[in-house]
Amino acid sequence: MTAPAFAIGPFALHEVLGRGGMGEVWRAVHVAQGVPVAVKVLRGARSIAPRYVAAFRREAERLAALDHPAIVTVLDFGTLSADEARASDGRYVAGSPWIAMELAEGASLAALAPMPWSDVVHVARVLLDALAHAHARGVVHRDLKPANVLVSGCEDGTRADVLLTDFGIAHALDGGEIDDAEIDSDGMVMLAGTPGFMAPEQVRGEWRDFGPWTDLYSLGCTIWTLLAGIEPFAGAAHRVMLAHMTEELPPLPATLEVPDDVRAWIARLARSDLHLRFRRAADAAAALERVAGPRSGRGRAWARRASPSVARTLEVVRTRAASSASTPRAASTVLDAPLTPSPVRQTPPTARTTQRPRSAPPPPKPAFPASWRAERAPLSRMQLVGAGLSLYGAREIPIVDRDVARDALWEALGDVHERRALRVVLLRGASGVGKSRLLRWTLHRAHELGVASTLLATHGPERGVLDGLAPALARHLGCLRLTPDALRARIDALLAIRGEGDALEREALFALLAKVACEPGAAPPGEREATAYALTRALGREARERTLVLGLDDLQWGDETTRLLTNLLRDPDAPPMLVVATVQEEALHVAPETAAAITALEQDAHARALAIGPLGEEDQLSLVQDLLRLEPGLARELVQRTAGNPLFAEQLVGDWVRREILEVRADGFALRAGARVDLPDDLHAVWIARVERLLASRPAVEREALEIAALLGHHVDEAEWTRACELASLPSPRELATALARARLVDLGRDGSGIAFVHGMLRESVLRAAVEAGRRDAQVLVIERLLRERVQAGASDARERLGRLLADTGRDLEAVPLLIDSAHDRRVQSEAATSLALLDLADGCADRAGIADDDPVRGRAWLTRSATLRSIGDYPAALALADRTAARRGVPGWDALAPLALLRRAEVESRIGQIEPARRALTEAHDALLAQGDLINAGQAVWLLGWLDAFTGRLEDALGRFRLIEVFATRQNEPRLSLHLYWAMGFAHLAREDVVEAARVYARAKEIAVAQGSRLALAHVRFGDAALALARGAIDDAIATAEESIALYRSVRSTEQHFAEVVLGMAWARGGRLDLADEVLTRAEESLERHGRHAFAVRVGVVHAAVDAALGRWESARAHLLEGLESASRDGYRETLLAREVIPVIELARAAGREEEARLARELALHHLDLPHTRDERDALAASA
């Protein structure tokens, strides 16, 4: 080896191995241990530009986070000091970034092509395994090509024999945007990659569509090139890139000895339409095993023994089971591609996504493995003395002594995979014991083996705008930072790919994502009644082709998520997925309602809790030594103080690294002489110490900016944070965000969404410090001003967040009305669980604020709760609250609430069949509400009176009331009144048997339902369409439409689906499927009885009597007829529909000699035919006795 030219850190640089666009790669040696390494250094004036330094650091950190025997190991990172720059004789300038990596002893595969298939298949297997590892951890390479695959020169088992290198332009799969380094000074997106191997979405700059399939396309081109010896497309760069976008990969030359199945496999890797490619590396690997034939044990043509110096200096800190790792790691590699993107420029991409043809075959998937353990040998880590401290914290914390928990998680995932059902696993334990690490391990392992799709949602006590499931879904779908039009376009494309074009499906998903994807006020406010539906449907789409693993971190702060999860466990149609949630034990007392819900979840038969405790002393020692090789005495002291808490140990060691108080000794790192430190007693002290050391060298005002960020949530929206700082007269927090990221206290969102605290405890520690310093109250006022601005801007979630903020900070009196209003909004949006949770919070605030029971604000809360309980079928509780409010009539301030209390009572009475009491209450409520000028609620009373008229045969009166509301709604432009109006009018026309007019009105109802995005209104309309089809004799159409209506009712958890179930039962009966008719009608009766709606159950029973008669079940038919006659006589129901079902029973009963049943059926038919338009028919039936 040549004499060293100069030194960088602990490495002596000897000779240049290669040059790229901005960098040079040197052969170097770790001086202390004599290990050959490769050092890549940026050069030129631009090399010290902040965005290039940041991009270089990201390359190092992304590589450090990957731990796979076929991916180059990064050993250290830094920037040149002034002395080092001078030693380079002007070659480099101070501040130039460098990365030290393992040195590959062999050439790149570009120099070895063409290669036989027997060798290429081995390369493909190794690369697919490496890609699976990277993709599972959210990294897409984006520059895979033969030149970036190096021969390791090692066949002694310490490395894979080929290595994947150069992650310089890798893309983070967090739903995020491109890095700043890929945007030029004009804001244009710069093309990144190598033209001959770029996927079409790369060429088009559609970064929102980057994914594992992007690398698989490049892998297809790479394999094609390795076999053929030339690239698939030839010519100038622009022609090659055009070919990628417009053509399929050309066939391999016929002269190559490659099986046809393999050719087809390569073609599928590199399909132009990304939706026709393999979706995961594991999918491609599974398909490869089916076509590649048996594995060959012969040596590779390029293989060489590892050099003796590398073999001698391999140090293993400890052997551990890696989530995907294989052979032990040693020396390694060079990066020989340019770091900088190609200078081809593109305008910022639109939200365009290629549509998949309906005929696309589903991608093959790997079988579910019985064990999560790798078949390969466990991984070892090489450590070089004095190197790698700059990358501490970028590597994953190792998992120690958690095999029992991992076995349980894998068993649960296997159960979901086999049964296609929902399962929940709750990881409970104290802060820092490794719950979140286990959660992420589950996501990573399932993803890299191809057995599941994965989605991670985080939660925080302040419920920031980016906390929870909806923001997680927006990130996953690449929907952050879009205009409303662009968001709609992307949603349209995503749904079209799956063959879903339903307008309401699009609107529901838009309403769900718009509040986090678009700027406040950018998306028009609309009804979000289907939020839970949209989430459930979105999760179902993710789980359709592959089991879904849904990670919920810090569920104790996710009250909405907990309630959604509770509802999913009750839903027989819940998506097949494994939900893994972490629960911080010590935080549960702060959120008692959520704690109770979590405890209830644990009792469910499809859920289980795993207690995650501290590590034992020896396991904690193993973890500490794997984090960083400390001298034994210091390691033991650290283990004793951290008491088995992995995060505590990791953060404490990281704190020493960042303070530069460690020095190298023969038996490991030790505290530098004179650097005596007191070990803190808890993890909060570690976090605060880290924050303090960062802020000590920064402007004093940034402390408040950080505390404001903590108040905004775990995920902090950049626009919100910036505006909050403006309101607090603080400078822009952008530089602070960068500094926090460099200190590894936050993660920068690559989607322009701001920052995310690296751990919930860090955020809690910052909040605690603000309280202790007396700054919290002033900061809350700033957040309050911010949220009030957002309320004015139309942000749909701002009022609720403001109410929660005031409640959390002790301003209970101000919080109460906001929480009640938010609960009302949630109820209108059919989010009953969240509405009730907000009312519980409002009650607690009212109690703490000393609000007396006779204060009218209590009545507002009672009436809101009454309406919410009525919407979910808890009629007794809803009535009790309405009566409790009405009883305060005459008390000052309560008279205005009395009409609303009557309206709430009537809403319940009309649903449980108490016709006359409901009519009296509605009449009184209507008059009082008109006197108060409350036209909206007065219109609601008229609408309900119209329904009562329709049920009791007063059809002209009903239509008159409905037309009155139609005129009012049109003049006042009140879409809320017209939303459900026209289906009621259609029902009345159906009862009059005016099919033409009913069809006209239902068409109008459908237009409004679609325009307003109301699935409940559309469910009503589809019921009407089914009834119309039945009236016309179109039995198949009636069945299909009724089933669609039932699905819509269920999607918003409405209790009104019995309307459609009756029509479905009638249609099955007329179609000759009495068994199915019997089943659906029985289900409808049972559901109505369960919800306390006996009168409606009796009416369904009348229809059921006709099925009973046709089946010869006369006792059951007699019981149904008796109940129907008694109810109709008592409550005054008159419905032509029921008469039409009962009339055939008369003849069936007579033919069977069942005179009593014939008499009952005749009397019931006469009662229901006592209507103006059927009076002649009634008289004829009466005369036929």
HELIX and SHEET records of a PDB file:
HELIX    1   1 ALA A   45  ILE A   48  5                                   4    
HELIX    2   2 PRO A   50  ALA A   65  1                                  16    
HELIX    3   3 ALA A   82  ALA A   87  1                                   6    
HELIX    4   4 LEU A  109  ALA A  111  5                                   3    
HELIX    5   5 TRP A  117  ALA A  136  1                                  20    
HELIX    6   6 PRO A  146  ASN A  148  5                                   3    
HELIX    7   7 ASP A  180  GLU A  182  5                                   3    
HELIX    8   8 PRO A  195  PHE A  197  5                                   3    
HELIX    9   9 PRO A  200  VAL A  203  1                                   4    
HELIX   10  10 TRP A  207  ASP A  209  5                                   3    
HELIX   11  11 PRO A  212  ALA A  228  1                                  17    
HELIX   12  12 ALA A  237  THR A  246  1                                  10    
HELIX   13  13 ASP A  260  LEU A  269  1                                  10    
HELIX   14  14 LEU A  274  LEU A  276  5                                   3    
HELIX   15  15 ALA A  281  VAL A  291  1                                  11    
HELIX   16  16 PRO A  308  THR A  313  1                                   6    
HELIX   17  17 LEU A  389  LEU A  391  5                                   3    
HELIX   18  18 ASP A  403  ARG A  419  1                                  17    
HELIX   19  19 LYS A  435  GLU A  448  1                                  14    
HELIX   20  20 LEU A  469  HIS A  476  1                                   8    
HELIX   21  21 PRO A  484  ILE A  497  1                                  14    
HELIX   22  22 ALA A  503  ALA A  517  1                                  15    
HELIX   23  23 THR A  531  ARG A  544  1                                  14    
HELIX   24  24 LEU A  555  TRP A  557  5                                   3    
HELIX   25  25 ASP A  559  ARG A  570  1                                  12    
HELIX   26  26 GLU A  585  VAL A  590  5                                   6    
HELIX   27  27 PRO A  592  GLN A  603  1                                  12    
HELIX   28  28 GLU A  617  LEU A  627  1                                  11    
HELIX   29  29 PRO A  632  THR A  642  1                                  11    
HELIX   30  30 PRO A  646  ARG A  659  1                                  14    
HELIX   31  31 LEU A  683  LEU A  695  1                                  13    
HELIX   32  32 VAL A  701  LEU A  712  1                                  12    
HELIX   33  33 GLU A  718  LEU A  727  1                                  10    
HELIX   34  34 ARG A  734  ARG A  742  1                                   9    
HELIX   35  35 GLY A  760  GLU A  772  1                                  13    
HELIX   36  36 ARG A  776  GLN A  792  1                                  17    
HELIX   37  37 ALA A  798  ASP A  808  1                                  11    
HELIX   38  38 ASP A  812  VAL A  828  1                                  17    
HELIX   39  39 ALA A  832  ARG A  848  1                                  17    
HELIX   40  40 PRO A  856  SER A  871  1                                  16    
HELIX   41  41 TYR A  875  ALA A  886  1                                  12    
HELIX   42  42 ASP A  895  LEU A  897  5                                   3    
HELIX   43  43 ALA A  898  ARG A  911  1                                  14    
HELIX   44  44 ILE A  915  GLN A  932  1                                  18    
HELIX   45  45 LEU A  935  PHE A  951  1                                  17    
HELIX   46  46 LEU A  955  GLN A  972  1                                  18    
HELIX   47  47 PRO A  975  LEU A  979  1                                   5    
HELIX   48  48 LEU A  981  ALA A  991  1                                  11    
HELIX   49  49 VAL A  995  GLN A 1012  1                                  18    
HELIX   50  50 ARG A 1015  ALA A 1031  1                                  17    
HELIX   51  51 ILE A 1035  SER A 1051  1                                  17    
HELIX   52  52 HIS A 1058  ARG A 1070  1                                  13    
HELIX   53  53 LEU A 1074  ARG A 1090  1                                  17    
HELIX   54  54 HIS A 1094  ALA A 1110  1                                  17    
HELIX   55  55 TRP A 1114  ASP A 1131  1                                  18    
HELIX   56  56 THR A 1136  ALA A 1151  1                                  16    
HELIX   57  57 GLU A 1155  HIS A 1168  1                                  14    
HELIX   58  58 PRO A 1172  THR A 1174  5                                   3    
HELIX   59  59 ARG A 1175  ALA A 1183  1                                   9    
SHEET    1   A 6 PHE A   6  ILE A   8  0                                        
SHEET    2   A 6 PHE A  11  ARG A  19 -1                                        
SHEET    3   A 6 GLY A  23  HIS A  30 -1                                        
SHEET    4   A 6 VAL A  35  LEU A  42 -1                                        
SHEET    5   A 6 PRO A  97  GLU A 102 -1                                        
SHEET    6   A 6 VAL A  74  THR A  79 -1                                        
SHEET    1   B 2 VAL A 139  VAL A 140  0                                        
SHEET    2   B 2 HIS A 171  ALA A 172 -1                                        
SHEET    1   C 2 VAL A 149  VAL A 151  0                                        
SHEET    2   C 2 VAL A 162  LEU A 164 -1                                        
SHEET    1   D 2 VAL A 189  MET A 190  0                                        
SHEET    2   D 2 ARG A 345  GLN A 346 -1                                        
SHEET    1   E 5 SER A 453  THR A 458  0                                        
SHEET    2   E 5 LEU A 548  ASP A 553  1                                        
SHEET    3   E 5 MET A 577  GLN A 584  1                                        
SHEET    4   E 5 ARG A 423  GLY A 429  1                                        
SHEET    5   E 5 ALA A 607  ALA A 611  1                                        
SHEET    1   F 2 LEU A 662  ARG A 665  0                                        
SHEET    2   F 2 GLY A 668  LEU A 671 -1                                        
SHEET    1   G 3 HIS A 715  VAL A 716  0                                        
SHEET    2   G 3 ILE A 755  PHE A 757 -1                                        
SHEET    3   G 3 VAL A 746  LEU A 748 -1                                        
END                                                                             
